[in-house]
Amino acid sequence: MHSPIFITGIGTDVGKTLVAAIVTEALEADYWKPVQAGLEEGTDAMRVRSLLSNHRSQIHPELYRLTTPASPHIAARIDQVTIDIDAIAAEAKRIQAEQPNRQLIIEGAGGLLVPLSPQHTVADLIRALQAKLILVSRNYLGSINHSLLTAAWCRHNHIPVAGWIFTDDYLYYDDEIVGWSGYPSLGRIPHLSVINAATIREQAQRLKPVLTGTFAH
């Protein structure tokens, strides 16, 4: 059984769902977002489903569907539920047991230290899942600092990072972030003026050799 691949970012709105769709398509993997905060504008799972072309990938339903678009611990409190990372880890194992030869892509919420409950953050969930991590960094003014803080926290806390995927086209910070963090680049996604199944498939084919090589075992 493969270790799950967890996709997190250096912050909010850096392209996690875009990257998750591309990685899912490239590996013909399954996709799961266990915690969805905010339902009014549709869910990330719905968006990923609409962007996939292959017929192998399955989109698994969220374990927690929270109404308010806010930090998950706040959205959960409003909905009067408690997010249990052990329950998420158990559900991940159940999903993987159904398809032991297929990769499972898990998309997080926000960044590493976003709280899921009063006791646990996204980083705690990654450890509970024993997942390999893809870090998403979007190029913007300040992203070097945000990226290197995220990388330093992972290294200090012994979270296994497979590498970076960079998004957007504001200058080019990839080499600096790779060099200072010590984590490799798995590729970059340029600014896409159109995001649909065709452009996702094109980007997936471009990144597929590196991704399959990285996650072959």
VEXTORDREN-734155 format. One line per 3 residues: for each residue y, x, z of N, C-alpha, C, O, CB. Coordinates in steps of 0.001 Angstrom, whole numbers. Glycine has a CB too. Layout:
! VEXTORDREN-734155
Y:X:Z:Y:X:Z:Y:X:Z:Y:X:Z:Y:X:Z ~ ...
END
This chain:
! VEXTORDREN-734155
-1196:851:0:0:0:0:1242:884:0:1346:1821:791:8:-961:1232 ~ 2180:581:-890:3423:1343:-972:4316:1068:240:4298:-24:808:4172:1003:-2269 ~ 5093:2076:620:6173:1808:1574:7220:953:876:7507:1181:-299:6805:3140:2117
7799:-28:1569:8856:-804:917:10067:79:615:10298:1093:1274:9274:-1995:1802 ~ 10822:-326:-384:12056:362:-753:13212:-503:-277:13360:-1648:-704:12138:630:-2307 ~ 14016:42:596:15125:-712:1183:16416:-246:520:16665:954:405:15190:-521:2744
17234:-1199:86:18496:-879:-573:19642:-1271:329:19823:-2441:667:18610:-1589:-1937 ~ 20419:-262:714:21612:-504:1514:22777:209:844:22587:973:-103:21423:-19:2990 ~ 23972:-41:1336:25153:561:732:26054:1204:1757:25805:1134:2960:25922:-468:-39
27105:1831:1267:28066:2477:2159:29050:1452:2713:29922:1794:3511:28821:3600:1423 ~ 28912:199:2291:29776:-864:2785:29448:-2147:2043:28391:-2274:1424:31273:-496:2618 ~ 30373:-3095:2115:30202:-4382:1451:30761:-4311:35:31731:-3595:-217:30893:-5510:2251
30156:-5046:-881:30631:-5130:-2270:30615:-3782:-2984:31560:-3432:-3691:32035:-5696:-2301 ~ 29536:-3032:-2792:29403:-1750:-3496:28372:-1821:-4616:28174:-845:-5341:29020:-648:-2514 ~ 27710:-2976:-4763:26763:-3136:-5863:25316:-3154:-5447:24441:-2848:-6257:26957:-2059:-6838
25030:-3510:-4185:23632:-3520:-3724:22764:-4477:-4532:21655:-4123:-4931:23570:-3900:-2250 ~ 23264:-5687:-4775:22458:-6679:-5489:22259:-6261:-6944:21170:-6434:-7491:23122:-8069:-5420 ~ 23283:-5720:-7567:23166:-5183:-8917:22089:-4108:-8979:21213:-4142:-9843:24509:-4617:-9387
22161:-3159:-8058:21175:-2076:-8015:19786:-2625:-7708:18797:-2187:-8297:21573:-1022:-6965 ~ 19713:-3579:-6792:18412:-4168:-6451:17775:-4797:-7677:16572:-4648:-7890:18562:-5217:-5337 ~ 18561:-5499:-8489:18032:-6117:-9704:17544:-5053:-10675:16486:-5212:-11283:19099:-6997:-10372
18294:-3981:-10828:17919:-2920:-11765:16663:-2201:-11299:15774:-1930:-12107:19067:-1919:-11929 ~ 16573:-1889:-10020:15387:-1202:-9485:14171:-2123:-9577:13083:-1680:-9942:15620:-757:-8008 ~ 14352:-3395:-9248:13260:-4357:-9350:12747:-4448:-10777:11538:-4457:-11007:13711:-5732:-8865
13661:-4516:-11734:13277:-4588:-13146:12595:-3302:-13595:11580:-3349:-14289:14503:-4864:-14022 ~ 13141:-2161:-13209:12590:-879:-13651:11163:-672:-13158:10320:-147:-13885:13471:263:-13171 ~ 10893:-1086:-11916:9573:-872:-11315:8662:-2088:-11448:7511:-2055:-11012:9725:-513:-9852
9177:-3162:-12050:8455:-4442:-12093:7934:-4778:-10691:6770:-5126:-10490:7273:-4385:-13122 ~ 8843:-4656:-9753:8538:-4827:-8335:8819:-6256:-7895:9314:-7071:-8675:9351:-3842:-7485 ~ 8498:-6553:-6638:8909:-7800:-6015:10247:-7582:-5307:10573:-6461:-4917:7826:-8310:-5021
11007:-8645:-5145:12320:-8573:-4489:12340:-9516:-3287:11799:-10621:-3316:13467:-8934:-5488 ~ 12989:-9026:-2229:13137:-9860:-1030:14423:-9509:-319:14695:-8338:-53:11934:-9684:-78 ~ 15210:-10512:-14:16366:-10348:876:16078:-11186:2105:16257:-12403:2069:17730:-10778:180
15632:-10562:3205:15191:-11356:4358:16305:-12110:5059:16062:-13161:5651:14521:-10472:5342 ~ 17539:-11584:5002:18658:-12229:5697:19770:-12492:4691:20355:-11558:4145:19178:-11348:6882 ~ 20053:-13746:4453:21142:-14147:3563:22204:-14853:4390:21948:-15904:4978:20626:-15068:2410
23390:-14276:4431:24508:-14885:5149:25513:-15409:4132:26149:-14634:3418:25181:-13863:6121 ~ 25649:-16720:4072:26526:-17359:3098:25716:-17993:1993:25025:-17298:1248:27513:-16353:2516 ~ 25793:-19328:1877:24967:-20057:915:25783:-20817:-121:25247:-21228:-1149:24070:-21017:1641
27060:-21007:135:27858:-21920:-690:27955:-21449:-2137:27919:-22272:-3051:29255:-22067:-106 ~ 28078:-20135:-2365:28251:-19613:-3724:26929:-19150:-4326:26917:-18391:-5295:29249:-18459:-3721 ~ 25823:-19601:-3758:24520:-19165:-4238:24057:-17946:-3467:24832:-17341:-2727:24568:-18862:-5736
22799:-17586:-3638:22224:-16482:-2873:21988:-15275:-3769:21952:-15386:-4994:20912:-16914:-2206 ~ 21827:-14125:-3134:21523:-12911:-3882:20164:-13022:-4567:19979:-12510:-5672:21552:-11691:-2956 ~ 19218:-13686:-3916:17901:-13875:-4530:18015:-14684:-5820:17348:-14370:-6806:16943:-14578:-3547
18847:-15711:-5824:19054:-16507:-7033:19664:-15651:-8138:19294:-15770:-9305:19957:-17718:-6737 ~ 20596:-14794:-7758:21242:-13937:-8756:20243:-12950:-9346:20191:-12767:-10562:22428:-13181:-8134 ~ 19449:-12313:-8485:18458:-11358:-8983:17468:-12056:-9906:17126:-11529:-10965:17715:-10684:-7813
17009:-13231:-9512:16061:-13975:-10350:16626:-14183:-11761:15905:-14052:-12750:15727:-15340:-9702 ~ 17908:-14505:-11842:18527:-14788:-13141:18689:-13539:-13996:18910:-13644:-15203:19879:-15439:-12939 ~ 18583:-12352:-13387:18841:-11101:-14100:17571:-10369:-14532:17649:-9376:-15255:19664:-10194:-13234
16411:-10845:-14099:15161:-10159:-14421:14579:-10652:-15734:14684:-11829:-16081:14149:-10350:-13303 ~ 13956:-9716:-16463:13301:-10058:-17725:11785:-10013:-17631:11097:-10762:-18324:13764:-9127:-18811 ~ 11255:-9131:-16771:9802:-8966:-16723:9150:-10183:-16043:9807:-10932:-15320:9428:-7656:-15970
7861:-10359:-16289:7163:-11537:-15781:6250:-11213:-14596:5484:-12068:-14152:6352:-12170:-16891 ~ 6330:-9976:-14082:5487:-9603:-12949:6205:-9806:-11613:5589:-10197:-10622:5044:-8151:-13084 ~ 7498:-9539:-11596:8249:-9574:-10340:8260:-10965:-9731:8431:-11965:-10428:9675:-9100:-10565
8074:-11010:-8417:8221:-12251:-7674:9434:-12144:-6759:9701:-11085:-6190:6941:-12568:-6860 ~ 10155:-13230:-6625:11296:-13300:-5710:10830:-14068:-4489:10459:-15238:-4592:12556:-13984:-6380 ~ 10845:-13422:-3340:10336:-14043:-2128:11467:-14726:-1360:12585:-14213:-1324:9639:-12999:-1244
11189:-15867:-750:12249:-16619:-62:12748:-15903:1179:11999:-15189:1846:11750:-18001:318 ~ 14004:-16100:1473:14620:-15497:2641:13949:-15999:3921:13503:-17144:3993:16125:-15799:2667 ~ 13885:-15139:4916:13382:-15563:6222:14499:-16239:7018:14249:-17160:7796:12810:-14355:7008
15727:-15774:6815:16890:-16349:7502:17936:-16714:6447:18448:-15845:5741:17484:-15345:8567 ~ 18239:-17985:6350:19284:-18494:5454:20429:-19002:6324:20323:-20066:6935:18736:-19635:4503 ~ 21498:-18260:6378:22601:-18534:7292:23797:-19063:6502:24114:-18557:5426:22989:-17259:8088
24441:-20062:7034:25463:-20787:6287:26732:-19979:6073:27311:-20017:4987:25800:-22061:6997 ~ 27171:-19251:7085:28496:-18631:7068:28466:-17258:6405:27608:-16444:6747:29040:-18510:8487 ~ 29374:-16970:5466:29461:-15629:4868:30156:-14659:5818:31358:-14418:5709:30216:-15683:3521
29389:-14111:6742:29927:-13235:7780:28854:-12230:8164:27736:-12277:7651:30401:-14050:9024 ~ 29196:-11328:9065:28184:-10417:9596:26997:-11241:10091:27193:-12256:10760:28769:-9529:10747 ~ 25766:-10823:9774:24614:-11679:10085:24517:-12112:11541:24093:-13235:11816:23363:-10971:9717
24901:-11250:12483:24773:-11655:13880:25744:-12781:14227:25453:-13621:15078:25009:-10459:14800 ~ 26913:-12793:13555:27880:-13868:13778:27407:-15142:13082:27458:-16229:13657:29287:-13459:13269 ~ 26944:-14997:11830:26441:-16166:11097:25248:-16787:11814:25117:-18010:11864:26045:-15774:9662
24380:-15946:12370:23219:-16451:13112:23657:-17181:14377:23100:-18221:14730:22268:-15298:13472 ~ 24652:-16630:15050:25142:-17276:16272:25722:-18642:15959:25513:-19590:16716:26198:-16402:16963 ~ 26455:-18760:14844:27026:-20042:14454:25918:-21055:14159:26031:-22233:14495:27940:-19872:13228
24851:-20576:13527:23724:-21456:13191:22736:-21611:14341:21732:-22312:14216:22998:-20923:11974 ~ 23026:-20955:15459:22205:-21042:16674:20762:-20574:16426:19795:-21211:16844:22200:-22487:17200 ~ 20662:-19445:15737:19357:-18796:15570:19504:-17328:15949:20616:-16805:16025:18822:-18947:14098
18385:-16676:16185:18377:-15250:16501:17538:-14529:15461:16392:-14903:15212:17829:-14989:17937 ~ 18100:-13507:14862:17377:-12722:13868:16461:-11747:14594:16913:-10954:15420:18358:-11966:12920 ~ 15190:-11811:14285:14158:-11003:14945:13636:-9981:13936:12971:-10350:12968:12987:-11903:15497
13934:-8691:14159:13512:-7682:13186:11995:-7503:13183:11427:-7108:12165:14191:-6346:13483 ~ 11340:-7782:14286:9870:-7702:14297:9268:-8786:13410:8260:-8561:12740:9325:-7834:15739 ~ 9892:-9964:13409:9423:-11046:12538:9625:-10674:11071:8783:-10984:10229:10161:-12365:12862
10733:-10013:10767:10981:-9570:9393:9945:-8536:8976:9407:-8603:7870:12402:-8987:9256 ~ 9662:-7578:9857:8670:-6543:9544:7292:-7146:9335:6555:-6719:8447:8616:-5498:10659 ~ 6935:-8142:10151:5633:-8799:10001:5555:-9549:8679:4516:-9527:8020:5378:-9764:11169
6645:-10215:8278:6659:-10935:7012:6581:-9963:5834:5940:-10264:4827:7920:-11802:6904 ~ 7226:-8807:5952:7141:-7796:4893:5698:-7347:4694:5242:-7198:3560:8032:-6584:5227 ~ 4979:-7131:5797:3575:-6727:5691:2735:-7822:5050:1831:-7535:4265:3013:-6378:7071
3028:-9072:5380:2284:-10181:4777:2524:-10242:3273:1589:-10432:2495:2683:-11514:5428 ~ 3788:-10078:2867:4127:-10094:1446:3412:-8956:717:2843:-9152:-356:5657:-9982:1250 ~ 3451:-7765:1318:2826:-6613:676:1304:-6744:608:682:-6272:-343:3200:-5342:1417
712:-7379:1603:-743:-7551:1598:-1187:-8424:429:-2306:-8278:-63:-1215:-8167:2922 ~ -318:-9330:-21:-657:-10194:-1149:-674:-9421:-2462:-1449:-9737:-3365:327:-11351:-1241 ~ 187:-8401:-2566:274:-7587:-3782:332:-6110:-3364:1389:-5489:-3475:1537:-7986:-4652
-765:-5542:-2893:-732:-4192:-2326:-392:-3095:-3329:10:-2004:-2925:-2049:-3886:-1708 ~ -541:-3355:-4611:-259:-2338:-5622:1121:-2480:-6244:1462:-1766:-7186:-1298:-2394:-6701 ~ 1916:-3408:-5711:3251:-3645:-6263:4305:-3239:-5247:4173:-3511:-4054:3429:-5128:-6666
5356:-2583:-5735:6459:-2200:-4862:7196:-3455:-4373:7276:-4464:-5073:7436:-1244:-5602 ~ 7729:-3358:-3151:8575:-4412:-2601:9969:-3851:-2399:10160:-2899:-1643:7998:-4966:-1266 ~ 10946:-4445:-3077:12348:-4065:-2938:12993:-4999:-1927:12980:-6218:-2097:13094:-4118:-4312
13552:-4424:-880:14193:-5222:166:15684:-4915:167:16084:-3759:307:13562:-4933:1568 ~ 16496:-5935:14:17946:-5748:28:18506:-6073:1402:18207:-7119:1979:18620:-6623:-1042 ~ 19320:-5165:1916:19939:-5373:3211:21235:-6168:3108:21593:-6685:2049:20203:-4045:3873
21924:-6247:4241:23213:-6945:4317:24270:-5930:4732:24159:-5308:5788:23160:-8154:5329 ~ 25299:-5764:3899:26348:-4804:4242:25811:-3395:4309:24995:-2989:3482:26989:-5169:5562 ~ 26279:-2639:5313:25871:-1250:5477:24887:-1062:6604:24383:-2027:7178:27066:-390:5713
24615:200:6916:23583:552:7891:23807:-35:9275:22863:-477:9929:23493:2028:8004 ~ 25051:-39:9715:25320:-417:11099:25836:-1845:11237:26419:-2207:12259:26315:534:11699 ~ 25619:-2647:10212:25920:-4076:10332:24960:-4690:11342:23748:-4527:11203:25812:-4800:8946
25464:-5392:12354:24575:-5989:13358:23804:-7186:12798:24358:-8041:12107:25382:-6422:14582 ~ 22517:-7217:13117:21700:-8387:12814:21562:-9295:14030:21349:-10501:13904:20321:-7957:12321 ~ 21685:-8700:15197:21600:-9416:16475:22397:-8605:17486:22885:-7527:17147:20095:-9618:16947
22544:-9084:18713:23244:-8276:19715:22547:-6948:20012:23171:-6034:20551:23383:-9064:20993 ~ 21274:-6832:19672:20510:-5620:19993:20231:-4727:18791:19998:-3530:18963:19212:-6002:20625 ~ 20248:-5275:17578:19726:-4530:16439:20674:-4548:15242:21391:-5520:15005:18385:-5090:16034
20654:-3448:14499:21430:-3313:13274:20495:-3254:12066:19273:-3273:12209:22324:-2054:13331 ~ 21086:-3181:10884:20296:-3002:9666:19464:-1729:9749:18321:-1706:9292:21211:-2960:8430 ~ 20022:-673:10324:19280:583:10457:18025:406:11302:16986:993:11000:20170:1661:11072
18111:-394:12353:16922:-672:13172:15864:-1398:12352:14670:-1155:12523:17298:-1510:14412 ~ 16298:-2291:11460:15354:-3001:10607:14661:-2030:9653:13453:-2125:9436:16069:-4109:9817 ~ 15419:-1101:9086:14825:-114:8173:13726:664:8877:12665:911:8304:15901:854:7637
13986:1050:10124:12958:1791:10888:11743:913:11158:10605:1374:11060:13539:2306:12227 ~ 11982:-348:11495:10864:-1255:11774:10009:-1470:10536:8797:-1660:10641:11380:-2599:12290 ~ 10635:-1442:9363:9917:-1646:8113:9220:-378:7623:8357:-432:6747:10868:-2145:7055
9606:767:8199:9104:2072:7731:9350:2205:6227:8467:2589:5459:7577:2233:8053 ~ 10566:1878:5842:10933:1829:4430:11560:3141:3969:12115:3903:4760:11895:674:4175 ~ 11453:3377:2667:12215:4439:2018:13552:3850:1588:13628:2691:1179:11436:5048:794
14598:4654:1683:15947:4117:1540:16609:4595:251:16589:5782:-74:16799:4512:2739 ~ 17195:3641:-476:18130:3958:-1548:19527:3628:-1045:19788:2514:-592:17793:3170:-2866 ~ 20418:4605:-1130:21802:4415:-727:22649:4133:-1960:22607:4882:-2936:22332:5654:35
23420:3044:-1911:24300:2681:-3018:25726:3073:-2646:26245:2678:-1603:24203:1153:-3343 ~ 26348:3860:-3525:27730:4289:-3307:28555:3898:-4525:28262:4322:-5644:27814:5830:-3046 ~ 29572:3101:-4309:30483:2746:-5403:31679:3683:-5382:32265:3924:-4327:30947:1264:-5292
32043:4210:-6541:33176:5127:-6627:34492:4390:-6391:34873:3527:-7182:33197:5824:-7994 ~ 35177:4724:-5320:36518:4201:-5034:37206:5199:-4111:36550:6069:-3539:36460:2759:-4382 ~ 38491:5081:-3967:39229:5978:-3097:38755:5802:-1662:38918:4724:-1090:40745:5725:-3206
38175:6831:-1073:37615:6753:277:36100:6733:308:35493:6828:1375:38130:5536:965 ~ 35480:6610:-875:34023:6472:-870:33301:7763:-523:32159:7718:-65:33553:5988:-2210 ~ 33933:8911:-727:33280:10159:-314:33081:10145:1199:31990:10433:1691:34120:11403:-747
34126:9814:1919:34036:9765:3382:32997:8737:3833:32160:9037:4684:35409:9432:3994 ~ 33045:7543:3277:32097:6499:3670:30659:6896:3326:29733:6620:4088:32454:5171:2985 ~ 30482:7539:2182:29145:7964:1770:28595:9041:2690:27441:8975:3113:29169:8472:334
29426:10035:3000:28946:11148:3819:28725:10727:5264:27840:11270:5925:29931:12307:3763 ~ 29505:9775:5776:29237:9238:7110:27878:8530:7134:27101:8691:8074:30362:8264:7539 ~ 27605:7745:6086:26316:7049:5998:25175:8048:5932:24171:7896:6628:26280:6122:4771
25326:9071:5094:24274:10084:4948:24054:10847:6242:22913:11106:6627:24624:11060:3828 ~ 25140:11208:6918:25009:11959:8169:24293:11130:9225:23497:11659:10000:26387:12393:8684 ~ 24576:9834:9257:23909:8971:10243:22413:8899:9946:21590:8958:10858:24529:7544:10240
22068:8772:8666:20645:8737:8297:19937:10024:8707:18851:9987:9285:20488:8513:6783 ~ 20554:11148:8408:19921:12428:8721:19764:12608:10227:18716:13043:10703:20736:13584:8135 ~ 20805:12273:10963:20766:12438:12419:19707:11545:13049:19112:11902:14066:22135:12131:13028
19473:10386:12446:18541:9414:13024:17192:9379:12301:16390:8466:12501:19163:8034:12998 ~ 16959:10380:11467:15641:10582:10836:15190:9379:10012:14027:8980:10063:14596:10879:11900 ~ 16128:8806:9249:15790:7738:8320:15540:8370:6956:16428:9040:6428:16925:6656:8250
14361:8180:6367:14044:8842:5098:14830:8250:3929:14716:7061:3631:12550:8740:4815 ~ 15620:9085:3277:16455:8660:2159:15868:9218:867:15707:10430:721:17931:9128:2349 ~ 15548:8320:-74:15032:8760:-1374:16151:9324:-2238:15934:10263:-3004:14340:7598:-2102
17344:8756:-2119:18461:9261:-2907:19548:8215:-3079:19488:7114:-2531:17977:9727:-4263 ~ 20552:8610:-3871:21720:7773:-4146:21588:7087:-5500:20997:7637:-6429:23005:8611:-4102 ~ 22141:5887:-5604:22489:5313:-6893:23976:4992:-6838:24440:4284:-5945:21622:4033:-7223
24709:5520:-7802:26161:5375:-7829:26551:4262:-8799:25899:4051:-9821:26840:6710:-8228 ~ 27628:3556:-8457:28115:2473:-9298:29599:2643:-9554:30312:3302:-8797:27835:1112:-8653 ~ 30047:2031:-10642:31462:1945:-11013:31975:3277:-11564:31254:4275:-11571:32303:1521:-9801
33233:3280:-12027:33757:4409:-12797:35093:4947:-12287:35834:5554:-13059:33909:4005:-14225 ~ 35417:4744:-11029:36674:5299:-10515:36467:6788:-10247:35814:7161:-9272:37142:4551:-9210 ~ 37026:7642:-11116:36820:9091:-11029:35316:9379:-11008:34532:8574:-11510:37519:9684:-9756
34909:10495:-10444:33484:10858:-10464:33209:11671:-9210:33488:12868:-9138:33098:11669:-11770 ~ 32645:10967:-8212:32407:11607:-6923:30940:11986:-6712:30576:12492:-5651:32861:10693:-5811 ~ 30106:11743:-7710:28668:11877:-7520:28281:13281:-7045:27562:13430:-6057:27942:11548:-8816
28759:14303:-7752:28333:15663:-7434:28743:16068:-6022:27974:16712:-5308:28913:16643:-8442 ~ 29957:15689:-5621:30409:16033:-4273:29538:15352:-3220:29151:15975:-2231:31881:15635:-4081 ~ 29235:14090:-3432:28442:13353:-2449:27019:13892:-2386:26463:14044:-1298:28425:11856:-2784
26431:14178:-3528:25089:14772:-3558:25093:16135:-2868:24226:16421:-2041:24586:14913:-5016 ~ 26066:16968:-3207:26115:18313:-2646:26311:18323:-1144:25612:19042:-430:27211:19091:-3292 ~ 27256:17531:-658:27539:17519:771:26468:16811:1575:26199:17189:2715:28864:16870:1024
25846:15778:994:24844:15015:1751:23466:15668:1728:22690:15531:2674:24742:13606:1199 ~ 23168:16375:647:21838:16946:501:20808:15967:-26:19630:16309:-129:21382:17479:1805 ~ 21233:14735:-366:20331:13738:-930:20549:13672:-2445:21691:13725:-2901:20559:12338:-270
19468:13557:-3236:19624:13612:-4692:20188:12325:-5274:20162:11269:-4642:18297:13914:-5339 ~ 20690:12440:-6477:21087:11253:-7242:19881:10719:-7989:19152:11473:-8634:22244:11579:-8231 ~ 19672:9408:-7899:18635:8737:-8675:19214:8130:-9948:18485:7583:-10774:17955:7652:-7834
20530:8233:-10096:21181:7709:-11289:22495:7041:-10959:22863:6895:-9793:20275:6735:-11997 ~ 23193:6641:-11994:24454:5921:-11805:24508:4735:-12753:23962:4772:-13856:25668:6855:-12033 ~ 25170:3697:-12306:25373:2483:-13092:26854:2428:-13445:27684:2294:-12546:24913:1187:-12306
27209:2527:-14711:28626:2454:-15069:29171:1055:-14827:28416:111:-14595:28834:2856:-16534 ~ 30480:938:-14884:31079:-395:-14788:30561:-1247:-15946:30679:-855:-17107:32647:-317:-14807 ~ 29999:-2392:-15638:29442:-3283:-16651:30381:-4470:-16840:30583:-5267:-15924:28016:-3763:-16250
30947:-4578:-18032:31858:-5698:-18286:31085:-7008:-18378:31633:-8077:-18107:32659:-5463:-19580 ~ 29803:-6925:-18762:28926:-8086:-18809:27683:-7765:-18011:27037:-6744:-18246:28568:-8477:-20273 ~ 27338:-8637:-17059:26117:-8459:-16276:25200:-9636:-16581:25461:-10770:-16178:26424:-8357:-14735
24126:-9343:-17298:23142:-10369:-17622:21777:-9698:-17722:21648:-8499:-17476:23508:-11113:-18954 ~ 20771:-10467:-18080:19413:-9915:-18119:19306:-8758:-19102:18566:-7804:-18861:18410:-11004:-18491 ~ 20042:-8835:-20212:19964:-7768:-21217:20549:-6458:-20699:19954:-5398:-20896:20693:-8188:-22490
21717:-6516:-20033:22317:-5277:-19530:21521:-4732:-18348:21432:-3516:-18179:23781:-5514:-19118 ~ 20949:-5597:-17538:20094:-5134:-16440:18857:-4443:-17003:18456:-3388:-16510:19684:-6316:-15523 ~ 18259:-5023:-18017:17080:-4415:-18642:17424:-3050:-19244:16642:-2105:-19131:16508:-5346:-19731
18581:-2949:-19877:19010:-1675:-20465:19181:-599:-19399:18711:526:-19570:20322:-1857:-21234 ~ 19852:-939:-18296:20049:34:-17216:18726:377:-16540:18510:1519:-16136:21043:-509:-16178 ~ 17840:-614:-16417:16540:-369:-15794:15719:611:-16613:15076:1500:-16054:15772:-1679:-15623
15734:461:-17929:14987:1381:-18780:15554:2800:-18695:14809:3776:-18778:15004:893:-20231 ~ 16849:2907:-18533:17483:4219:-18441:17103:4937:-17142:16900:6151:-17134:19005:4075:-18536 ~ 17009:4170:-16036:16699:4769:-14740:15203:4835:-14443:14781:5486:-13487:17386:3997:-13653
14408:4160:-15263:12977:4029:-14959:12249:5360:-14770:11469:5471:-13823:12307:3264:-16054 ~ 12454:6376:-15609:11714:7626:-15407:11946:8261:-14039:11000:8732:-13408:12090:8610:-16474 ~ 13185:8277:-13579:13479:8867:-12270:12902:8005:-11156:12321:8532:-10207:14998:9039:-12079
13054:6695:-11255:12582:5802:-10203:11062:5821:-10092:10524:5859:-8985:13066:4384:-10463 ~ 10364:5795:-11226:8907:5822:-11161:8413:7149:-10619:7426:7197:-9885:8304:5562:-12535 ~ 9099:8226:-10979:8719:9526:-10441:8958:9640:-8940:8179:10263:-8219:9476:10608:-11154
10048:9030:-8481:10417:9110:-7052:9485:8260:-6195:9119:8658:-5090:11878:8655:-6843 ~ 9105:7097:-6703:8353:6141:-5891:6909:5959:-6379:6312:4898:-6198:9065:4800:-5890 ~ 6373:6991:-6987:5010:6899:-7512:3973:6790:-6403:2895:6235:-6614:4703:8103:-8378
4293:7319:-5212:3297:7315:-4119:3838:6545:-2933:3159:6424:-1914:2926:8762:-3692
END
